[in-house]
């Protein structure tokens, strides 16, 4: 496979591009630190003509500042774990418009979860970009437009994502409780700190990237994807089938298991090593 042919390069942000354990001058909480050589490599791939696609669980307004920080202008950006796909539009807010928004009524899932996780904090990211929550959820990855509501106000809305945080549970207890729920007709992923993301049925980073690849006319053999979290599993599995997928060194075992290969941790700037290995000859 020639590296001169356009590739789709799908990159997770937190824990893959962004290192939250290291900070440079001027870095803000939740914005993370981007290694200078890694940022330069991402820009080089973008300028070379490859389609760099940021694919993240972050909300739109927590994603675009990172894209700007990388100093790239990708044609496509995938946010909210695949529920929102943005396309470059100079007339849109921060230069993008929402091309695809997947939404669902979260009522059944929320009511079922509440029977198991009584002390959890609940939130809904609305299809229009707003955010409703029952208790504070400290995270710079969520929408800036937020409103505190009673649990009942989360029901019957059109949501692109549901967030459930249960700090009273240890991770293993949380995983066990989530598995026992038997959620149907929704896609969900569990974070590393008792954090549950629920998406519309069948919606993942992979499903969004499949659409982007088709729009771009890029064959699956020319797909590269990198990630570190459980919300990256479908993306890494999808890319590995015919292309190249890389799990970061700190990724949980189940994430590493579905990737085509393993690289170093985010602290070791493992993504840079993986990009240099795949795209030799570009001078990264």
C-alpha positions as CSV (number, residue, x, y, z in Angstrom):
1,X,0.0,0.0,0.0
2,X,1.5,3.3,-1.1
3,X,1.6,6.0,1.6
4,X,1.2,8.5,-1.3
5,X,-2.4,7.5,-1.7
6,X,-4.9,9.5,0.5
7,X,-5.5,7.8,3.8
8,X,-8.2,8.3,6.4
9,X,-6.3,8.9,9.7
10,X,-8.7,8.6,12.6
11,X,-7.3,9.9,15.9
12,X,-8.8,9.8,19.3
13,X,-8.0,12.8,21.4
14,X,-7.8,12.1,25.2
15,X,-5.1,9.6,26.0
16,X,-4.0,9.4,22.4
17,X,-3.2,12.8,21.1
18,X,-3.7,14.6,24.4
19,X,-1.6,13.7,27.4
20,X,-3.4,14.8,30.6
21,X,-0.5,13.8,32.8
22,X,1.8,16.4,31.4
23,X,1.2,20.1,30.9
24,X,3.1,22.7,29.0
25,X,3.1,26.5,29.5
26,X,-0.4,27.9,29.0
27,X,-2.2,24.5,29.0
28,X,-5.6,24.5,30.5
29,X,-7.2,21.7,32.5
30,X,-8.9,19.2,30.2
31,X,-7.1,20.7,27.1
32,X,-4.2,18.4,27.8
33,X,-0.7,18.6,26.5
34,X,0.2,17.8,22.9
35,X,3.8,16.8,22.2
36,X,5.3,19.3,19.8
37,X,6.8,16.7,17.5
38,X,3.5,14.8,17.4
39,X,1.6,18.0,16.6
40,X,4.0,18.7,13.8
41,X,3.6,15.1,12.4
42,X,-0.2,15.4,12.4
43,X,0.1,18.7,10.5
44,X,2.5,17.2,8.0
45,X,0.1,14.3,7.3
46,X,-2.7,16.8,6.9
47,X,-0.7,19.0,4.6
48,X,0.5,16.0,2.6
49,X,-3.1,15.4,1.6
50,X,-4.2,12.6,4.0
51,X,-7.6,13.0,5.6
52,X,-6.9,13.5,9.3
53,X,-10.2,12.9,11.2
54,X,-10.4,13.7,14.9
55,X,-12.7,11.0,16.4
56,X,-13.6,11.7,20.0
57,X,-16.1,11.3,22.7
58,X,-16.0,15.0,23.5
59,X,-18.8,17.3,22.7
60,X,-18.5,19.6,19.6
61,X,-17.5,22.7,21.6
62,X,-14.9,20.8,23.5
63,X,-13.5,19.3,20.3
64,X,-13.0,22.2,18.0
65,X,-10.6,24.1,20.3
66,X,-8.3,21.1,20.2
67,X,-8.5,21.0,16.4
68,X,-7.5,24.6,16.3
69,X,-4.7,23.9,18.8
70,X,-3.3,21.3,16.4
71,X,-3.4,24.0,13.7
72,X,-5.1,21.8,11.2
73,X,-8.4,22.3,9.2
74,X,-9.7,18.8,8.6
75,X,-12.6,18.3,6.3
76,X,-14.4,16.0,8.8
77,X,-14.5,15.8,12.6
78,X,-16.4,13.1,14.6
79,X,-17.6,14.1,18.0
80,X,-19.8,12.6,20.8
81,X,-18.6,9.0,20.1
82,X,-20.0,9.1,16.5
83,X,-23.3,10.8,17.2
84,X,-22.2,14.1,15.7
85,X,-20.2,14.3,12.5
86,X,-19.0,17.8,11.4
87,X,-18.0,18.9,8.0
88,X,-15.7,21.9,7.2
89,X,-17.8,25.0,6.4
90,X,-16.1,28.4,6.5
91,X,-19.5,30.0,7.2
92,X,-20.3,27.7,10.2
93,X,-19.5,28.2,13.8
94,X,-15.7,27.9,14.2
95,X,-15.6,26.8,10.6
96,X,-17.8,23.7,10.8
97,X,-21.4,22.6,10.4
98,X,-23.2,19.6,11.7
99,X,-23.4,17.2,8.7
100,X,-24.9,14.2,10.6
101,X,-26.6,14.2,14.0
102,X,-27.8,10.9,15.5
103,X,-30.4,11.1,18.3
104,X,-32.6,8.9,20.4
105,X,-35.1,9.0,23.3
106,X,-33.0,8.0,26.3
107,X,-36.0,7.4,28.7
108,X,-35.9,3.6,28.8
109,X,-32.1,3.4,29.3
110,X,-32.2,6.1,32.0
111,X,-35.0,4.5,34.0
112,X,-33.4,1.1,33.8
113,X,-30.0,2.5,34.9
114,X,-31.5,4.4,37.8
115,X,-32.8,1.1,39.4
116,X,-29.2,-0.1,39.7
117,X,-27.2,3.1,40.3
118,X,-29.2,5.0,42.8
119,X,-26.6,7.6,43.7
120,X,-25.4,8.2,40.1
121,X,-25.2,11.6,38.4
122,X,-27.1,11.7,35.1
123,X,-26.8,14.0,32.1
124,X,-28.1,14.2,28.5
125,X,-26.3,15.9,25.6
126,X,-29.1,17.1,23.4
127,X,-29.1,16.8,19.6
128,X,-29.1,20.6,19.4
129,X,-25.9,20.8,21.4
130,X,-27.3,21.7,24.8
131,X,-26.6,19.7,28.0
132,X,-29.0,18.8,30.8
133,X,-27.7,17.4,34.1
134,X,-28.9,16.4,37.5
135,X,-25.7,17.0,39.4
136,X,-22.4,18.6,38.5
137,X,-20.2,16.4,36.3
138,X,-16.7,18.0,36.3
139,X,-15.3,17.6,32.8
140,X,-14.0,20.0,30.1
141,X,-15.1,17.5,27.5
142,X,-18.8,18.4,27.8
143,X,-20.8,21.2,26.2
144,X,-20.5,24.7,27.6
145,X,-24.2,25.3,27.4
146,X,-25.5,23.5,30.5
147,X,-28.6,23.5,32.6
148,X,-29.3,21.7,35.9
149,X,-32.7,19.9,35.9
150,X,-34.6,17.2,37.8
151,X,-34.1,13.6,36.6
152,X,-37.6,13.6,35.0
153,X,-36.7,16.4,32.7
154,X,-34.1,14.1,31.0
155,X,-36.9,11.8,29.8
156,X,-38.6,12.2,26.5
157,X,-35.9,14.4,24.9
158,X,-33.9,13.9,21.7
159,X,-30.3,13.0,22.9
160,X,-27.1,12.4,21.0
161,X,-25.5,11.0,24.2
162,X,-26.3,10.1,27.8
163,X,-23.7,10.3,30.5
164,X,-23.9,8.4,33.8
165,X,-21.2,9.0,36.4
166,X,-21.2,7.1,39.7
167,X,-18.3,8.1,41.9
168,X,-19.7,5.9,44.8
169,X,-18.8,2.8,42.9
170,X,-15.4,1.2,42.3
171,X,-14.8,0.5,38.7
172,X,-15.3,-3.3,39.0
173,X,-18.6,-2.7,40.8
174,X,-19.7,-0.2,38.2
175,X,-18.8,-2.6,35.3
176,X,-20.8,-5.4,37.0
177,X,-23.8,-3.1,37.5
178,X,-23.7,-1.9,33.9
179,X,-23.4,-5.5,32.5
180,X,-26.4,-6.6,34.6
181,X,-28.6,-3.9,33.1
182,X,-29.0,-5.7,29.7
183,X,-29.3,-2.4,27.8
184,X,-30.9,-2.9,24.4
185,X,-31.2,-0.7,21.3
186,X,-28.4,1.5,22.5
187,X,-24.6,1.6,22.0
188,X,-22.6,2.1,25.2
189,X,-19.1,2.3,26.4
190,X,-17.7,2.5,29.9
191,X,-14.9,4.8,30.8
192,X,-12.0,4.3,33.2
193,X,-13.6,6.0,36.2
194,X,-17.2,4.8,36.6
195,X,-18.3,6.9,33.6
196,X,-20.9,5.5,31.2
197,X,-21.5,6.9,27.8
198,X,-24.7,5.8,26.0
199,X,-25.2,6.5,22.3
200,X,-28.1,5.9,19.9
201,X,-28.4,2.2,18.8
202,X,-25.6,1.2,16.4
203,X,-23.8,4.6,16.7
204,X,-20.1,4.4,17.4
205,X,-17.0,6.1,16.2
206,X,-16.7,3.3,13.6
207,X,-20.2,3.9,12.2
208,X,-19.4,7.6,11.7
209,X,-16.0,6.9,10.2
210,X,-17.6,4.4,7.8
211,X,-19.8,7.1,6.4
212,X,-16.8,9.5,6.2
213,X,-14.7,7.0,4.3
214,X,-17.5,6.4,1.8
215,X,-18.0,10.1,1.3
216,X,-14.3,10.5,0.7
217,X,-14.0,7.5,-1.5
218,X,-11.2,6.0,0.6
219,X,-10.8,2.3,0.6
220,X,-10.8,0.5,4.0
221,X,-7.2,-0.7,3.3
222,X,-6.2,3.0,3.5
223,X,-7.5,3.5,7.0
224,X,-5.4,4.2,10.1
225,X,-7.0,4.5,13.5
226,X,-5.5,5.1,17.0
227,X,-7.2,5.1,20.4
228,X,-6.9,4.1,24.0
229,X,-10.4,3.8,25.5
230,X,-13.3,1.4,25.5
231,X,-15.2,3.9,23.3
232,X,-12.5,3.2,20.7
233,X,-13.0,-0.5,20.5
234,X,-15.4,-0.5,17.6
235,X,-13.2,2.0,15.7
236,X,-10.1,0.0,16.2
237,X,-11.8,-3.3,15.3
238,X,-13.2,-1.7,12.2
239,X,-9.9,-0.2,11.0
240,X,-8.0,-3.5,11.8
241,X,-10.2,-5.6,9.4
242,X,-8.5,-4.3,6.3
243,X,-6.4,-1.3,7.4
244,X,-4.2,-0.4,10.4
245,X,-5.3,0.2,13.9
246,X,-3.2,1.0,17.0
247,X,-3.9,0.8,20.7
248,X,-2.0,3.0,23.0
249,X,0.2,1.3,25.6
250,X,-2.0,2.3,28.6
251,X,-5.2,1.0,26.9
252,X,-7.1,-1.6,28.9
253,X,-6.6,-5.2,27.8
254,X,-9.9,-5.4,26.0
255,X,-9.0,-2.4,23.9
256,X,-5.5,-3.8,23.1
257,X,-7.1,-7.1,22.0
258,X,-9.1,-5.6,19.1
259,X,-6.3,-3.4,17.7
260,X,-4.0,-4.5,14.9
261,X,-1.0,-3.6,17.0
262,X,0.2,-1.9,20.1
263,X,2.4,1.2,20.5
264,X,3.8,3.1,23.5
265,X,1.8,5.0,26.1
266,X,0.6,8.5,25.7
267,X,3.4,9.6,28.1
268,X,5.9,7.9,25.7
269,X,4.2,9.7,22.7
270,X,3.3,6.3,21.3
271,X,1.1,7.8,18.6
272,X,4.1,9.5,17.1
273,X,6.0,6.2,16.9
274,X,3.0,4.5,15.3
275,X,2.5,7.3,12.7
276,X,6.2,7.2,11.8
277,X,6.1,3.4,11.4
278,X,3.0,3.5,9.2
279,X,3.9,6.6,7.1
280,X,7.6,6.1,6.5
281,X,9.0,8.3,3.8
282,X,7.0,11.4,4.6
283,X,9.6,12.6,7.0
284,X,7.6,12.8,10.2
